[in-house]
Amino acid sequence: MFCIFAVFFKRLNIMDERLLREVLAQQQDELKHMPLAKWTHREEENLLELDSPLAQIVIGVRRSGKSTLCHLFLNKHHIHYAYINFDDERLKEFSSDDFDKMLVALQIIYGDYDYLFMDEPQNIDTWHLFVNRMLRLRKHIFITGSNAKLLSGELATHLTGRYNQVVLYPLSFKEYLALKDIPQEALLIHDKAALQVTLEEYLLRGALPETLHLARWQNYLRTLHQSIIERDIIQRFHVRFPALMRDLSAYLVANFCRECNYAQLAKQFGSSDQTIRTYVGYMTQAYLFIPLQKFSYKSRIRLRSSKLYLVDVGFASAMNDLTGDDTGWKLENIVYLELLRRSYQEGYQIYFFRENYEIDFVLCKGRKVIELIQVCVDLRDAKTERRELQALVNGATQLQCEQLTLITLSGSRAISHSGHTIHIVNAKEWL
């Protein structure tokens, strides 16, 4: 008889209350032992709102530090909060019918609380309705998720604007230096050398927090990439051709920073244009790739053409063993991520521009172009320098912009070229 009831409850997907309480208690114990003193505060903390009536939602790729960001923010303000992490295999049977049980268990474990932090709830049906209920009860809600669909379509409609979204990317170079305890203002020879070595490491290993102290960081990143593809994409979206998804992802990791030609990819992989577009969309929703649209005043051209940047250049290093020197692509990728971080504070939009020449990054406010940025590792070759400078000059004339910047690994200086002032900036300084 007991077995019959067990099967019955499993079919109804009803979670055992005692198990739920045990899981939440263990998660609370893990929370107490988190090494807060070893973590660095992230600049995105400034985008969170402590006493807001809106749900605070932090989204981004797996292992980028979303949970850490919220824990640090709440602890910095001495907030007593309840916590549940849904990315736990013991909660795989959790359903929308279990939210009230969860509230009872949290009350028993944490006592009275006004702040509730939920990790990765997006796989639970009607989670957004639960959030709305908590907001009506004037609870302050913090949520993290590894998928842009967390707030897309129907979900955003149900939340009806009652959320503040923060996108978290891997560590900035400044945050990376802070975690390694390296001074940003290097005055001594030793510090200057350490700063240079750290930049080279940043370009090679990327900036996901857990890779900083791992000897076998390549294995970690390969495993993480596989987890993103399998769990966040193939399982979540019920991908019909999983082998195609894996092969396409590996190809795009090897060819990051390039413009995405869907027709060419469809021909190469023996698939349809629409399938390739859909699968690339899944990868951008999982924040494995960050798209960059082409600059145009016509929306159809902006939507049709985009380049794909990796969320972390470490994936390229870990998975592309046979490629040549890709430092230039990695530097461009890192600059794009840094521009994205700064765009939330400074309020600009980012595009690339290509005609018979190319501008890596076009920054706009509204319809006004405010800055053109080129990225080039080495300017020692005269032909390369002329090409990069001339592209900025052409862009200045065509796009009517005089703020021209060239980011490189060489020294900083300002030069005049064809009647335009171009600021050549060392990447360490700019970052």
LINFENBEL-V825626 format. One record per pair of residues at least 6 apart in sequence whose C-alpha atoms are under 7 Angstrom apart, sorted by sequence separation. I is the first residue (numbers start at 1). J is the second residue. D is the distance in whole Angstrom. If there is no record, write none. Layout:
# LINFENBEL-V825626
i	j	d
I	J	D
I	J	D
This chain:
# LINFENBEL-V825626
i	j	d
121	127	7
186	192	5
211	217	5
266	272	5
283	289	6
284	290	6
296	302	6
343	349	7
353	359	5
363	369	6
364	370	5
379	385	5
396	402	6
415	421	6
416	422	6
59	66	7
266	273	5
295	302	6
352	359	6
353	360	7
362	369	7
363	370	6
414	421	7
415	422	5
48	56	7
58	66	6
234	242	6
294	302	5
352	360	5
363	371	5
414	422	6
415	423	7
293	302	5
352	361	5
353	362	7
362	371	6
363	372	6
414	423	4
263	273	5
266	276	6
293	303	7
351	361	6
352	362	6
362	372	5
413	423	6
414	424	6
262	273	6
294	305	6
350	361	6
351	362	5
361	372	6
362	373	7
413	424	5
293	305	6
294	306	6
350	362	6
351	363	7
361	373	5
392	404	7
412	424	5
413	425	7
293	306	4
350	363	5
360	373	6
361	374	7
412	425	4
262	276	6
292	306	5
293	307	7
349	363	6
350	364	6
359	373	7
360	374	5
374	388	7
411	425	7
412	426	5
262	277	7
291	306	6
292	307	5
348	363	6
349	364	5
359	374	6
360	375	7
411	426	5
291	307	6
292	308	6
348	364	5
349	365	6
410	426	6
229	246	7
291	308	5
313	330	6
348	365	5
405	422	6
406	423	6
407	424	6
408	425	6
409	426	5
290	308	6
291	309	6
404	422	5
405	423	5
406	424	5
407	425	5
408	426	5
409	427	5
289	308	6
290	309	5
404	423	6
405	424	6
406	425	6
407	426	6
408	427	5
289	309	5
290	310	6
372	392	7
407	427	6
289	310	5
290	311	6
288	310	6
289	311	5
122	145	7
288	311	5
310	333	7
45	69	7
82	106	7
115	139	6
116	140	6
117	141	6
118	142	6
119	143	6
120	144	5
287	311	6
309	333	6
114	139	5
115	140	5
116	141	5
117	142	5
118	143	5
119	144	5
120	145	5
114	140	6
115	141	6
116	142	6
117	143	6
118	144	7
119	145	7
42	69	7
128	155	6
132	159	7
393	420	7
45	73	6
82	110	6
96	124	6
122	150	6
95	124	6
96	125	6
95	125	7
96	126	6
128	158	7
369	399	7
371	401	6
378	408	6
41	72	7
82	113	7
96	127	7
128	159	6
370	401	6
372	403	6
373	404	6
374	405	6
375	406	6
376	407	6
377	408	5
378	409	6
81	113	6
87	119	7
359	391	7
369	401	6
371	403	5
372	404	5
373	405	5
374	406	5
375	407	5
376	408	5
377	409	5
378	410	7
80	113	6
81	114	7
82	115	6
83	116	6
84	117	7
85	118	6
86	119	6
87	120	6
358	391	6
359	392	7
370	403	7
371	404	6
372	405	6
373	406	6
374	407	6
375	408	6
81	115	5
82	116	5
83	117	5
84	118	5
85	119	4
86	120	6
245	279	7
357	391	6
80	115	7
81	116	6
82	117	6
83	118	6
84	119	6
85	120	7
86	121	6
81	117	7
171	207	5
170	207	5
171	208	6
170	208	5
171	209	7
332	375	6
260	306	6
259	306	6
260	307	6
259	307	4
260	308	7
328	376	6
233	282	6
258	307	5
259	308	6
328	377	5
257	307	6
258	308	6
257	308	5
67	119	7
256	308	6
257	309	5
256	309	5
232	286	6
256	310	6
295	351	5
294	351	5
295	352	6
293	351	5
294	352	5
295	353	5
292	351	6
293	352	6
294	353	6
24	84	6
292	352	7
254	316	6
253	316	6
254	320	6
257	329	6
257	333	7
67	144	7
15	93	6
66	144	6
14	93	7
15	94	6
13	93	6
14	94	7
13	94	7
14	95	7
13	95	7
53	135	7
15	98	7
14	98	7
17	101	7
21	105	5
25	109	7
62	146	6
53	138	7
55	140	7
56	141	6
57	142	6
58	143	6
59	144	6
60	145	7
61	146	5
55	141	5
56	142	5
57	143	5
58	144	5
59	145	5
60	146	5
53	140	7
55	142	6
56	143	6
57	144	6
58	145	6
59	146	6
60	147	7
59	147	7
59	148	7
221	315	6
222	318	6
221	318	6
222	319	7
218	318	5
66	168	7
64	168	7
64	169	6
207	312	7
57	163	7
64	170	5
206	312	5
55	162	6
56	163	6
57	164	6
58	165	6
59	166	6
60	167	6
206	313	5
54	162	5
55	163	4
56	164	5
57	165	5
58	166	5
59	167	5
60	168	5
205	313	7
206	314	4
54	163	5
55	164	6
56	165	6
57	166	6
58	167	6
59	168	6
60	169	6
205	314	4
54	164	6
58	168	7
203	313	7
204	314	6
205	317	7
204	317	6
47	166	7
44	168	7
203	330	6
203	331	7
149	285	6
148	285	5
147	285	5
148	286	6
40	179	6
147	286	5
146	286	6
147	287	7
169	311	7
170	312	7
64	208	6
65	209	7
63	208	7
64	209	7
172	338	7
61	286	6
61	287	5
60	287	6
61	288	6
173	431	6
